[in-house]
Amino acid sequence: MPIIVNLDVMMAKRKISLSELSDQVGITNANLSILKNSKAKAIRFSTLEAICKVLDCQPGDILEYMEED
């Protein structure tokens, strides 16, 4: 998959758990886990905005493009 999700890295840097982030962003643990494990097919801008606000980061800190071989 060419888009890498580095949500777990940012969560570790900010010392926030999945359930804390889930509560503050307003999405379920299950949906956040799907995103964290790069299983999501899409993300709403409003969700990305909320995650960035809580983690005090930029979208590029969470999402990374990697070319396929």
Number of C-alpha atoms within 10 A of each C-alpha: 9 10 12 14 20 17 23 17 13 17 19 11 10 13 10 15 12 18 15 14 19 18 12 14 20 13 15 14 15 12 12 21 17 13 18 19 13 17 12 13 7 8 9 8 10 10 14 15 15 17 24 19 14 15 21 12 14 13 15 11 15 20 15 13 11 10 8 7 4
